[in-house]
């Protein structure tokens, strides 16, 4: 089984909204979705792509590309 290596970048000066640790936030893309994660606690937040967010009006759960 091959593992895909994800390139994670620290965000300089960023503070975790949960544990308030300075310089502990990393930014990376996971399956095309931008994700931020704290290396000190279990905080994690994902941001949908602009196209998906624009089309999601509440009636649509997600946009799938076959």
C-alpha positions in Angstrom: 0.0 0.0 0.0 1.4 3.4 -1.0 1.0 6.4 1.3 0.6 9.9 -0.2 2.8 12.4 1.6 0.9 15.6 2.4 3.0 18.8 2.5 2.1 20.7 5.7 3.1 24.3 6.2 3.2 26.2 9.5 1.4 29.5 9.6 3.7 32.0 11.2 2.2 34.0 14.1 -1.1 32.0 14.0 -2.8 31.2 17.3 -5.0 28.2 17.9 -8.6 29.2 18.6 -9.0 26.3 21.0 -5.8 26.1 23.1 -4.4 29.5 22.2 -0.9 28.1 21.5 1.2 30.4 19.3 2.8 29.1 16.1 1.1 25.7 16.3 -1.2 25.9 13.3 -0.3 23.9 10.1 -2.1 24.3 6.7 -2.4 21.6 4.2 -4.7 20.2 1.5 -6.4 16.9 2.2 -8.2 15.4 -0.8 -8.5 18.9 -2.4 -10.0 20.5 0.8 -7.9 23.2 2.6 -7.4 22.1 6.2 -5.9 23.8 9.2 -4.8 21.8 12.3 -3.2 22.5 15.6 -0.2 20.4 16.5 -0.7 21.0 20.2 -4.3 20.0 20.6 -7.0 18.2 18.5 -8.4 21.4 16.8 -9.1 20.9 13.1 -11.0 23.0 10.6 -11.7 22.5 6.9 -12.7 25.0 4.3 -14.6 23.9 1.2 -13.5 25.1 -2.1 -15.1 28.3 -3.3 -17.1 26.5 -6.1 -18.6 24.0 -3.6 -19.4 26.7 -1.1 -21.0 28.9 -3.8 -23.3 26.1 -5.0 -24.2 24.9 -1.5 -27.5 26.7 -0.8 -28.7 24.3 1.9 -30.4 22.0 -0.5 -27.2 20.6 -1.9 -25.0 18.5 0.4 -22.0 18.5 -1.9 -20.8 18.6 -5.5 -19.3 15.4 -6.9 -17.2 15.2 -10.0 -17.3 11.7 -11.5 
